[in-house]
Amino acid sequence: PEGHGINLGAPGRRVDVASGRVWHDAEGTYRRHASAITDKGDSIQWVAASGREGEGTIPVYDLLRADYAVRLHFAELNPKVSPGDRVFDVFIDGKPVLTGFDILAKTGGPGRATVEEFVVAADMRLEIELRRAGQAKKPPVISGIEVIARGVDAARDK
């Protein structure tokens, strides 16, 4: 399938051998060795081992007009964070897709990755926004964004 990934905080571009998907590096807040991920879940160890911490919008450019599977990769790598400390909402193009999301509550502990997947229509770009929820002590964190075109019609893109 068509698609690519954005590896936030990664040291450089890399190819996932299993899917053949190219992962581009992007600005992030932290980077660990892939061995920091003790349970990769549906993620990729080296994607989950880096990330961007903070509220804000992450744009994804240069897309075809198509429906996309958007796979958001998350992992909590700070062992001092407890469940309930980092709770946040995620929006794609202004629409809420995750509310009150807590990585630790989902995965059961630090160093464990999870992927949340959504199908959305894109018109050349997407915006992924993360916002702290309620009284959360810590800002949101995300490791990677994967976008996979579904049923692309090249004629539609003209």
Phi, psi and chi 1 to 4 in degrees:
 res  aa     phi    psi   chi1   chi2   chi3   chi4
   1 PRO       -  149.7   14.1  -19.6      -      -
   2 GLU   -67.1  146.3  -62.6  -67.5  -35.8      -
   3 GLY   157.5  172.6      -      -      -      -
   4 HIS  -154.8  172.4   64.4  -83.8      -      -
   5 GLY  -128.1  154.5      -      -      -      -
   6 ILE  -119.1  116.8  -59.4  169.2      -      -
   7 ASN  -101.3  101.2 -166.9   -4.4      -      -
   8 LEU   -73.5  124.3  -61.2  153.2      -      -
   9 GLY    85.7    3.8      -      -      -      -
  10 ALA   -75.0  153.9      -      -      -      -
  11 PRO   -78.3  -14.1   27.1  -33.1      -      -
  12 GLY   177.9  175.0      -      -      -      -
  13 ARG   -69.1  146.0 -173.8  173.5   54.8  179.3
  14 ARG  -151.7  153.7 -168.9  165.9  175.9  178.6
  15 VAL  -110.1  132.3  175.8      -      -      -
  16 ASP   -81.4  112.0  173.5   33.5      -      -
  17 VAL   -60.5  -38.1  176.1      -      -      -
  18 ALA   -62.1  -41.9      -      -      -      -
  19 SER  -103.6  -18.0   68.3      -      -      -
  20 GLY    78.7    5.2      -      -      -      -
  21 ARG   -77.6  135.6 -168.5  155.8  -63.1  116.4
  22 VAL   -85.9  131.2  175.1      -      -      -
  23 TRP  -108.9  121.8  -76.6   80.9      -      -
  24 HIS   -93.4  143.2  -57.4  -86.3      -      -
  25 ASP   -79.4  149.9   58.8  -45.5      -      -
  26 ALA  -147.2  160.6      -      -      -      -
  27 GLU   -55.0  138.5 -175.6  178.1  -23.6      -
  28 GLY  -148.8 -175.6      -      -      -      -
  29 THR  -105.0  -31.6  -48.9      -      -      -
  30 TYR  -148.3  159.1   62.0   86.4      -      -
  31 ARG  -147.0  129.0  176.0  175.0   60.7 -129.1
  32 ARG  -121.7  170.2  -52.7  -78.7 -169.4  -83.2
  33 HIS   -73.5  147.6 -171.4  -88.7      -      -
  34 ALA   -55.0  -26.3      -      -      -      -
  35 SER   -66.7  -11.9   63.4      -      -      -
  36 ALA   -68.8  -17.9      -      -      -      -
  37 ILE   -92.8  110.1  -57.5  -60.1      -      -
  38 THR   -87.5  -21.0   57.3      -      -      -
  39 ASP  -142.1  108.2  178.4   -1.5      -      -
  40 LYS   -79.3  -10.9   70.9  178.7 -175.2   78.8
  41 GLY    51.1 -131.3      -      -      -      -
  42 ASP   -90.5    2.8  -68.0  -24.2      -      -
  43 SER   -87.8 -171.6 -171.7      -      -      -
  44 ILE  -115.1  129.5  -58.2  164.5      -      -
  45 GLN   -50.9  -47.9 -107.5  178.1  -45.2      -
  46 TRP   -73.7  -18.6   46.3  -94.8      -      -
  47 VAL   -77.6  -46.7  171.1      -      -      -
  48 ALA   -65.7  -20.3      -      -      -      -
  49 ALA   -83.2    4.0      -      -      -      -
  50 SER  -132.2  172.5   61.8      -      -      -
  51 GLY   178.8  173.1      -      -      -      -
  52 ARG  -121.2  125.3  174.5 -176.5  163.6 -160.5
  53 GLU  -106.0  134.0 -177.3  178.9   61.4      -
  54 GLY   136.1  159.0      -      -      -      -
  55 GLU   -81.4  156.9  -65.6 -177.6  -83.8      -
  56 GLY   139.0 -174.2      -      -      -      -
  57 THR  -111.5  138.2  -58.7      -      -      -
  58 ILE  -116.7  111.7  -56.5  165.8      -      -
  59 PRO   -82.9  146.1   27.8  -30.2      -      -
  60 VAL  -120.6  113.5 -178.8      -      -      -
  61 TYR  -102.4  173.7  -61.8  102.8      -      -
  62 ASP    60.3   40.4  -62.1  -32.8      -      -
  63 LEU   -96.0  156.6  -60.3  174.4      -      -
  64 LEU   -78.2  159.4  -59.6  171.4      -      -
  65 ARG   -74.2  106.8  -71.6 -177.6 -173.9   94.9
  66 ALA  -166.6  171.5      -      -      -      -
  67 ASP   -86.7  141.9  -69.7  -21.3      -      -
  68 TYR  -130.1  142.1  -76.5   85.6      -      -
  69 ALA   -84.4  120.6      -      -      -      -
  70 VAL  -107.3  117.0  176.5      -      -      -
  71 ARG  -110.0  117.0  -58.5 -177.3   77.7 -129.4
  72 LEU  -101.3  124.0  -55.3  176.6      -      -
  73 HIS  -100.5  131.7  -64.0 -113.2      -      -
  74 PHE  -134.3  146.7  -60.1   97.2      -      -
  75 ALA  -157.9  140.7      -      -      -      -
  76 GLU   -97.4  117.6  178.9   59.4   68.1      -
  77 LEU  -107.5   -2.1  -64.4  177.5      -      -
  78 ASN   -92.3  109.0 -176.1  -18.1      -      -
  79 PRO   -67.9  -11.4   23.4  -30.2      -      -
  80 LYS   -87.7   -6.5  -65.1  179.7 -178.8  178.2
  81 VAL   -85.2  134.1  172.7      -      -      -
  82 SER  -108.4  158.7  -61.0      -      -      -
  83 PRO   -53.0  135.5  -27.1   36.3      -      -
  84 GLY    94.2  -16.6      -      -      -      -
  85 ASP   -74.6  -38.5  -73.3   -9.8      -      -
  86 ARG  -120.1   89.2 -169.2 -173.3  -53.7  -85.3
  87 VAL  -119.5  131.2 -180.0      -      -      -
  88 PHE  -150.4  167.3   55.8   96.6      -      -
  89 ASP  -111.4  148.6  -59.4  -30.5      -      -
  90 VAL  -124.7  134.8  179.2      -      -      -
  91 PHE  -123.5  141.3  -58.7   80.6      -      -
  92 ILE  -117.8  120.5  -61.4  178.0      -      -
  93 ASP    50.6   42.1  -72.3  -20.8      -      -
  94 GLY    82.7   -5.1      -      -      -      -
  95 LYS  -101.0  131.4  -63.5  176.7 -176.6  138.5
  96 PRO   -68.3  131.1   21.4  -27.6      -      -
  97 VAL  -117.2  -25.2  -66.3      -      -      -
  98 LEU  -137.0  129.6  -70.2  172.2      -      -
  99 THR  -125.0  136.2   54.7      -      -      -
 100 GLY    61.5   36.8      -      -      -      -
 101 PHE   -77.7  130.1 -174.6   64.9      -      -
 102 ASP  -129.5  108.2 -177.1  -23.2      -      -
 103 ILE   -56.1  -46.2  -61.7  166.5      -      -
 104 LEU   -64.7  -37.8  -71.2  176.5      -      -
 105 ALA   -64.4  -34.7      -      -      -      -
 106 LYS   -75.6  -43.6  171.1   82.1 -177.5 -151.4
 107 THR   -94.3  -22.8   64.4      -      -      -
 108 GLY    91.3   -0.9      -      -      -      -
 109 GLY   167.6  168.3      -      -      -      -
 110 PRO   -69.3  154.8   23.4  -30.0      -      -
 111 GLY    78.6   10.9      -      -      -      -
 112 ARG  -117.3  133.0  -62.1  176.4 -177.9  171.3
 113 ALA  -101.0  156.8      -      -      -      -
 114 THR  -146.4  155.4 -173.5      -      -      -
 115 VAL  -127.2  133.1  175.5      -      -      -
 116 GLU  -113.1  130.4  -61.2  -68.0  -35.1      -
 117 GLU  -120.0  139.8 -175.7  170.6  -32.3      -
 118 PHE  -139.1  151.1  -48.9   93.8      -      -
 119 VAL  -107.9  125.0  176.0      -      -      -
 120 VAL  -137.4  155.4  -60.9      -      -      -
 121 ALA   -91.1  135.3      -      -      -      -
 122 ALA  -120.8  143.8      -      -      -      -
 123 ASP  -120.2   73.5 -172.1   11.9      -      -
 124 MET    83.0  -21.2  -52.3  -58.7  -77.3      -
 125 ARG  -158.5  160.1   67.5 -179.9  -87.6  156.9
 126 LEU  -130.4  154.8  -68.9  170.0      -      -
 127 GLU  -126.3  123.7  -72.1 -169.6  -12.1      -
 128 ILE  -102.3  122.8  -46.7  -63.2      -      -
 129 GLU  -119.9  136.8 -178.5 -178.8    1.4      -
 130 LEU  -117.6  132.7  -68.7   89.0      -      -
 131 ARG  -133.2  135.6  -68.2 -174.7 -155.9  158.4
 132 ARG   -60.2  139.2 -169.8 -177.2  -50.7 -131.7
 133 ALA  -105.7  139.4      -      -      -      -
 134 GLY    51.5 -129.7      -      -      -      -
 135 GLN  -100.6   28.2  -58.6  -62.1  -47.2      -
 136 ALA   -55.4  136.6      -      -      -      -
 137 LYS   -78.5  -29.8  -63.9  175.5 -173.3  173.4
 138 LYS  -115.6  150.0  -60.6  -77.3 -175.0 -175.6
 139 PRO   -74.8  165.5   26.3  -32.6      -      -
 140 PRO   -61.8  160.4  -15.9   25.6      -      -
 141 VAL  -143.3  142.8   67.5      -      -      -
 142 ILE  -142.2  142.1 -174.9  168.7      -      -
 143 SER   -96.5  -40.9  -61.1      -      -      -
 144 GLY  -158.8  158.1      -      -      -      -
 145 ILE  -128.5  123.7  -58.6  166.8      -      -
 146 GLU  -117.2  130.8 -167.3  172.2    4.6      -
 147 VAL  -123.8  125.8  -70.5      -      -      -
 148 ILE  -127.6  116.0  -54.6  158.6      -      -
 149 ALA   -65.8  141.1      -      -      -      -
 150 ARG  -122.4  121.8  -60.8  168.0   53.9  118.2
 151 GLY    61.5   46.6      -      -      -      -
 152 VAL   -68.2  132.0  173.1      -      -      -
 153 ASP  -115.7  103.8  178.7   -0.3      -      -
 154 ALA   -57.3  -31.7      -      -      -      -
 155 ALA   -65.8  -32.4      -      -      -      -
 156 ARG   -67.3  -22.4 -124.2  176.5   72.5 -169.6
 157 ASP   -84.8   -1.8 -167.5   45.4      -      -
 158 LYS   -89.0      -  -66.6 -178.4 -179.6  178.0
